[in-house]
Amino acid sequence: MRLHHFETLRPHCPICFRDGGQRAVLTLSTIIKREADVILEGLLLCPSPGCQREYPIIDGIPLILCNLRGFLAENLHAIVARDDLSETMESVLGDCAGPGSQYDVTRHQLSSYVRDHYGEHDPEELATEPRPGATARLLSVGLERALPLPDGPVLDLGCAVGGTSFALAQRTGRMVLGIDLNLAMLRVATSALYRGVVQYPRKRTGVVYDRRRFPVQLPAAEQVDFWACDVNALPFADQSFALAAALNLLDCVRAPRDLLCEIARVLDRGGKALLTSPYDWSPLATPIEAWLGGHSQRSTSRGASEPVLRSLLTPGSHPAAVGTLELGAEILEVPWHVRLHERSAVSYKVHMAIARRRE
């Protein structure tokens, strides 16, 4: 955790905010490991006498979450995961754990997301420039329509392995905070940030993976940090950010409309929201009642998701419209291709919307 980001953004206790109490600004109560302005291990504390909850900083990642105990219980495997095993031993573990295990799911996710964010690298020629990842191209299309921005920092919601956060810092010249709930992905992001190295398992087929390791040059890295936060319960004061990017996130959260409301709350007046989604709805991520379309084809939207999002971003057009967010521009189809393994890829047509927080 960068001290500059912490002191500038002044995160507040999500428990106190959720319970309707005062927005208690967290303090850095304990520093265990530190390198220059980066806190690698320590504790954040809610100063409210009626709360006094602690939020750990692990491997440079602060965990600022309401259900911290449940999150840690579900993610202990990621917290204690080793990165010093040989590629051979990782292969043995993969064979023994088998397909569908947590170990295999994590490796499969990293295989797709790292390539998507950082592009393809030739392992024999690390000095060559990588081919840009699909998400980087998606972000570039969106920023062309979202710029210019008012003053203020940028929030990258669902940042995954961090490639979009670095691209946002380079393109905007602003302080950028990337947040996600996937610790394995955040560790890839922080490795790129603090060590300038990306390492990940690249899937060939089945449970067969090849290790990829390459250096990354990140001109605006000093402007970036990564935290573990819930996008539906952001620990930030109102009107804190100039831009909130949520790339392919709406169909991955438990309450998409609540996400839009949180974005509207933390955006400053005139701030922009960059939203993209393939509307690949799944009840494993989002209860069907919370989907934006994707069901009820007898309704006026005939089950389509685009009109529902459009109405939520048009004040006065829908009872549930997010009143302070107003749709400015949209693109109905932007290509997004995701590699699954060496013989398989998924091609999406992503809907892009750029909204503005009204004055």
C-alpha positions as CSV (number, residue, x, y, z in Angstrom):
1,M,0.0,0.0,0.0
2,R,1.4,3.3,-1.1
3,L,1.4,5.9,1.7
4,H,0.6,8.6,-0.8
5,H,-2.5,6.8,-2.0
6,F,-3.6,6.1,1.5
7,E,-3.1,9.7,2.7
8,T,-4.8,11.2,-0.4
9,L,-7.8,8.9,-0.6
10,R,-8.4,8.6,3.2
11,P,-10.4,5.4,3.1
12,H,-13.1,5.1,5.8
13,C,-14.3,2.1,7.7
14,P,-16.9,0.2,5.5
15,I,-18.6,-1.3,8.6
16,C,-19.3,2.1,10.2
17,F,-20.6,3.5,6.8
18,R,-22.8,0.4,6.2
19,D,-24.3,0.7,9.7
20,G,-25.2,4.4,9.2
21,G,-22.6,5.7,11.5
22,Q,-20.0,8.4,11.0
23,R,-17.6,7.9,8.2
24,A,-14.6,7.1,10.4
25,V,-11.3,7.6,8.4
26,L,-9.0,4.6,8.9
27,T,-5.6,5.2,10.5
28,L,-2.4,3.3,9.9
29,S,-2.0,1.7,13.4
30,T,0.8,-0.8,12.9
31,I,3.7,-1.1,10.4
32,I,5.3,-4.5,10.3
33,K,7.2,-4.4,6.9
34,R,7.9,-1.3,5.0
35,E,10.0,-0.4,1.9
36,A,10.3,3.3,1.3
37,D,6.7,4.7,1.0
38,V,5.2,1.2,0.5
39,I,3.6,-0.6,3.5
40,L,4.0,-4.4,2.8
41,E,2.5,-5.6,6.0
42,G,0.6,-3.9,8.7
43,L,-2.8,-3.0,10.1
44,L,-5.4,-0.2,9.5
45,L,-7.6,0.7,12.4
46,C,-11.1,2.2,12.6
47,P,-10.7,5.0,15.3
48,S,-14.4,5.0,16.2
49,P,-14.7,3.9,19.9
50,G,-17.8,1.8,19.0
51,C,-16.0,-0.1,16.2
52,Q,-12.2,-0.4,16.5
53,R,-12.1,-2.9,13.7
54,E,-8.7,-3.8,12.2
55,Y,-8.0,-4.3,8.4
56,P,-4.8,-6.1,7.5
57,I,-2.3,-5.2,4.9
58,I,-0.8,-8.4,3.4
59,D,1.9,-8.4,0.7
60,G,1.3,-4.7,0.1
61,I,-2.5,-5.2,-0.4
62,P,-4.9,-3.6,2.2
63,L,-8.0,-5.7,2.8
64,I,-10.7,-3.1,3.5
65,L,-13.9,-5.2,3.5
66,C,-17.1,-5.5,5.6
67,N,-17.0,-9.2,5.9
68,L,-13.3,-9.6,6.5
69,R,-13.6,-12.8,8.4
70,G,-15.6,-14.5,5.7
71,F,-13.3,-13.2,3.0
72,L,-10.1,-14.5,4.7
73,A,-11.7,-17.9,5.4
74,E,-12.5,-18.2,1.6
75,N,-9.2,-16.9,0.5
76,L,-6.6,-18.5,2.8
77,H,-5.4,-20.6,-0.1
78,A,-4.5,-17.4,-2.0
79,I,-2.9,-15.7,1.0
80,V,-0.6,-18.6,1.8
81,A,0.1,-19.6,-1.8
82,R,3.8,-20.1,-2.7
83,D,5.6,-18.6,-5.7
84,D,8.9,-20.3,-5.2
85,L,8.0,-23.8,-6.4
86,S,9.6,-25.1,-9.6
87,E,7.5,-25.4,-12.7
88,T,7.9,-29.2,-12.4
89,M,6.5,-29.2,-8.9
90,E,3.6,-26.9,-9.9
91,S,2.8,-29.4,-12.7
92,V,2.7,-32.3,-10.2
93,L,0.4,-30.3,-7.9
94,G,-1.9,-29.5,-10.9
95,D,-2.1,-33.2,-11.8
96,C,-2.9,-34.3,-8.3
97,A,-5.4,-31.5,-7.6
98,G,-7.1,-32.2,-10.9
99,P,-9.5,-30.2,-13.0
100,G,-12.1,-28.1,-11.2
101,S,-10.0,-27.8,-8.0
102,Q,-9.4,-24.4,-6.5
103,Y,-5.8,-24.7,-7.7
104,D,-6.8,-25.4,-11.3
105,V,-9.5,-22.7,-11.3
106,T,-7.0,-20.1,-10.1
107,R,-4.4,-21.1,-12.7
108,H,-7.1,-21.1,-15.5
109,Q,-8.2,-17.6,-14.5
110,L,-4.7,-16.2,-14.4
111,S,-3.9,-17.8,-17.8
112,S,-6.7,-15.9,-19.4
113,Y,-6.6,-12.6,-17.5
114,V,-2.8,-12.0,-17.6
115,R,-2.7,-12.5,-21.4
116,D,-5.8,-10.3,-21.7
117,H,-4.2,-7.5,-19.8
118,Y,-0.5,-7.6,-20.7
119,G,-0.7,-9.2,-24.2
120,E,1.4,-12.0,-25.7
121,H,5.1,-12.3,-25.0
122,D,7.6,-14.5,-26.8
123,P,9.3,-16.4,-23.9
124,E,12.5,-16.8,-26.1
125,E,12.7,-13.0,-26.8
126,L,11.8,-11.1,-23.7
127,A,13.2,-7.9,-25.1
128,T,10.5,-7.8,-27.9
129,E,7.5,-5.6,-27.5
130,P,4.3,-7.6,-26.5
131,R,1.2,-7.5,-28.6
132,P,-1.4,-5.4,-26.7
133,G,-4.0,-7.4,-24.8
134,A,-7.7,-7.3,-25.7
135,T,-8.6,-5.3,-22.5
136,A,-6.0,-2.7,-23.3
137,R,-7.6,-2.1,-26.7
138,L,-11.1,-2.0,-25.1
139,L,-9.9,0.6,-22.6
140,S,-8.3,2.7,-25.4
141,V,-11.6,2.8,-27.3
142,G,-13.5,3.9,-24.1
143,L,-11.0,6.6,-23.1
144,E,-11.2,8.3,-26.5
145,R,-14.8,9.0,-25.6
146,A,-14.5,9.6,-21.9
147,L,-11.8,12.2,-22.0
148,P,-11.4,15.0,-21.0
149,L,-11.9,14.6,-17.2
150,P,-12.2,17.0,-14.3
151,D,-9.4,17.1,-11.7
152,G,-9.1,14.1,-9.4
153,P,-7.9,10.5,-9.2
154,V,-9.1,7.5,-11.1
155,L,-10.7,4.3,-9.8
156,D,-10.3,1.0,-11.7
157,L,-13.1,-1.2,-10.5
158,G,-12.5,-4.9,-10.9
159,C,-8.9,-4.3,-12.0
160,A,-8.0,-8.0,-12.0
161,V,-4.3,-8.4,-12.7
162,G,-3.7,-4.6,-13.1
163,G,-3.0,-4.0,-16.7
164,T,-5.9,-1.5,-17.1
165,S,-4.7,0.4,-14.0
166,F,-1.3,1.0,-15.5
167,A,-2.8,2.0,-18.8
168,L,-5.2,4.4,-17.1
169,A,-2.3,6.1,-15.3
170,Q,-0.3,6.4,-18.4
171,R,-3.2,7.8,-20.5
172,T,-4.6,10.2,-17.9
173,G,-1.5,11.2,-15.9
174,R,-3.6,10.8,-12.7
175,M,-3.3,8.8,-9.5
176,V,-5.0,5.5,-10.1
177,L,-6.4,3.0,-7.6
178,G,-7.2,-0.6,-8.8
179,I,-9.5,-2.6,-6.6
180,D,-10.6,-6.2,-6.8
181,L,-11.5,-9.2,-4.6
182,N,-9.4,-11.8,-6.3
183,L,-6.1,-12.0,-4.3
184,A,-4.3,-14.2,-6.8
185,M,-4.9,-11.6,-9.5
186,L,-4.0,-8.7,-7.2
187,R,-0.7,-10.5,-6.4
188,V,0.1,-10.5,-10.1
189,A,-0.7,-6.8,-10.2
190,T,1.5,-5.9,-7.2
191,S,4.4,-8.0,-8.6
192,A,4.2,-5.9,-11.8
193,L,4.0,-2.8,-9.6
194,Y,6.7,-3.4,-7.1
195,R,9.1,-5.8,-8.9
196,G,8.4,-5.0,-12.6
197,V,7.9,-8.7,-13.3
198,V,4.8,-10.6,-14.4
199,Q,4.7,-14.4,-13.9
200,Y,1.7,-16.6,-14.6
201,P,0.7,-20.1,-15.7
202,R,-0.3,-20.2,-19.4
203,K,-2.7,-23.0,-20.2
204,R,-1.9,-25.4,-22.9
205,T,-4.7,-27.9,-22.4
206,G,-6.4,-29.8,-19.6
207,V,-4.3,-29.3,-16.5
208,V,-1.1,-28.7,-18.6
209,Y,0.4,-25.2,-18.1
210,D,3.6,-23.5,-19.1
211,R,5.1,-20.8,-16.8
212,R,5.5,-17.4,-18.4
213,R,7.7,-14.8,-16.7
214,F,8.6,-11.5,-18.3
215,P,9.6,-8.0,-17.3
216,V,7.2,-5.1,-17.8
217,Q,8.0,-1.4,-18.3
218,L,5.4,0.7,-16.7
219,P,6.2,4.4,-17.1
220,A,3.4,5.6,-14.7
221,A,3.8,2.9,-12.1
222,E,4.4,5.4,-9.3
223,Q,0.8,6.7,-9.8
224,V,-0.8,3.2,-9.2
225,D,-1.8,1.2,-6.2
226,F,-3.9,-1.9,-5.7
227,W,-6.3,-2.6,-2.8
228,A,-8.8,-5.4,-2.0
229,C,-12.2,-3.7,-1.7
230,D,-15.9,-4.6,-2.4
231,V,-17.1,-2.5,-5.4
232,N,-20.6,-2.6,-3.9
233,A,-19.3,-1.1,-0.6
234,L,-16.6,1.3,-1.6
235,P,-14.7,2.8,1.5
236,F,-14.4,6.2,0.0
237,A,-16.0,9.6,0.6
238,D,-18.5,11.0,-1.8
239,Q,-17.2,12.8,-4.9
240,S,-13.6,11.4,-4.5
241,F,-12.8,10.4,-8.2
242,A,-12.8,12.0,-11.6
243,L,-13.2,8.7,-13.5
244,A,-14.5,5.2,-12.5
245,A,-13.8,2.5,-15.0
246,A,-15.7,-0.8,-14.7
247,L,-14.6,-2.9,-17.6
248,N,-16.7,-6.1,-18.0
249,L,-17.8,-6.0,-14.4
250,L,-21.6,-5.4,-14.4
251,D,-22.3,-9.1,-15.0
252,C,-19.8,-10.2,-12.3
253,V,-21.2,-8.6,-9.2
254,R,-24.1,-9.6,-6.9
255,A,-26.0,-6.3,-7.4
256,P,-25.3,-4.4,-10.7
257,R,-27.6,-1.5,-9.9
258,D,-25.9,-1.0,-6.5
259,L,-22.6,-0.9,-8.3
260,L,-23.9,2.0,-10.5
261,C,-25.1,3.8,-7.3
262,E,-21.7,3.4,-5.7
263,I,-20.0,4.7,-8.8
264,A,-22.4,7.7,-8.9
265,R,-21.7,8.4,-5.2
266,V,-17.9,8.4,-5.4
267,L,-17.7,10.4,-8.7
268,D,-17.1,14.1,-8.5
269,R,-19.4,16.5,-10.3
270,G,-18.6,16.2,-14.0
271,G,-16.8,12.9,-13.4
272,K,-17.1,10.1,-15.9
273,A,-18.0,6.4,-15.7
274,L,-16.7,4.0,-18.3
275,L,-18.8,0.9,-18.4
276,T,-18.4,-2.2,-20.6
277,S,-20.1,-5.6,-20.4
278,P,-20.8,-8.6,-22.6
279,Y,-23.8,-9.4,-20.4
280,D,-22.6,-12.9,-19.8
281,W,-25.0,-13.4,-16.9
282,S,-24.6,-16.3,-14.5
283,P,-26.5,-17.0,-11.3
284,L,-23.2,-18.0,-9.7
285,A,-22.1,-14.4,-9.8
286,T,-25.5,-12.5,-9.8
287,P,-28.9,-13.6,-8.6
288,I,-31.2,-13.6,-11.6
289,E,-33.5,-11.0,-10.0
290,A,-30.6,-8.5,-10.1
291,W,-29.7,-9.1,-13.8
292,L,-30.0,-6.1,-16.1
293,G,-32.0,-7.9,-18.7
294,G,-31.1,-11.5,-19.7
295,H,-34.6,-12.6,-18.6
296,S,-38.3,-11.7,-18.8
297,Q,-38.4,-11.5,-22.6
298,R,-42.1,-10.5,-22.3
299,S,-41.0,-7.1,-20.9
300,T,-40.7,-3.9,-22.9
301,S,-36.9,-4.6,-23.3
302,R,-37.7,-8.1,-24.5
303,G,-35.0,-9.5,-22.3
304,A,-32.2,-7.3,-23.7
305,S,-29.7,-5.8,-21.3
306,E,-28.7,-2.7,-23.3
307,P,-32.1,-0.9,-22.9
308,V,-32.1,-1.6,-19.2
309,L,-28.7,-0.1,-18.6
310,R,-29.7,2.8,-20.8
311,S,-32.8,3.5,-18.7
312,L,-30.9,3.3,-15.5
313,L,-28.6,6.0,-16.9
314,T,-31.4,8.3,-18.1
315,P,-32.7,10.3,-15.1
316,G,-36.5,10.2,-14.9
317,S,-37.0,7.3,-17.4
318,H,-37.2,4.5,-14.9
319,P,-38.2,4.3,-11.2
320,A,-34.8,2.7,-10.4
321,A,-32.8,5.2,-12.5
322,V,-29.5,6.3,-10.9
323,G,-30.5,10.0,-10.8
324,T,-27.0,11.5,-10.7
325,L,-25.6,9.5,-13.6
326,E,-26.5,10.4,-17.2
327,L,-25.6,8.5,-20.3
328,G,-23.4,10.4,-22.6
329,A,-22.2,8.0,-25.3
330,E,-22.3,4.3,-26.1
331,I,-21.0,1.8,-28.6
332,L,-23.2,-1.3,-29.1
333,E,-20.5,-3.7,-30.1
334,V,-16.8,-3.6,-29.3
335,P,-14.8,-6.8,-29.9
336,W,-13.2,-8.6,-26.9
337,H,-11.4,-11.9,-27.4
338,V,-10.3,-14.0,-24.5
339,R,-7.9,-16.9,-24.8
340,L,-8.9,-20.1,-22.9
341,H,-6.2,-22.5,-24.0
342,E,-4.0,-23.0,-27.1
343,R,-6.9,-24.4,-29.1
344,S,-9.8,-22.3,-27.7
345,A,-10.8,-18.7,-27.3
346,V,-14.0,-16.8,-26.6
347,S,-15.2,-13.9,-28.7
348,Y,-17.5,-11.3,-27.2
349,K,-19.3,-8.2,-28.6
350,V,-19.1,-5.9,-25.6
351,H,-21.5,-3.0,-25.0
352,M,-19.8,0.2,-23.9
353,A,-21.4,3.1,-22.2
354,I,-19.9,6.4,-21.0
355,A,-21.9,8.2,-18.3
356,R,-21.4,11.5,-16.6
357,R,-22.2,12.6,-13.1
358,R,-24.5,15.6,-13.3
359,E,-23.5,18.9,-11.7
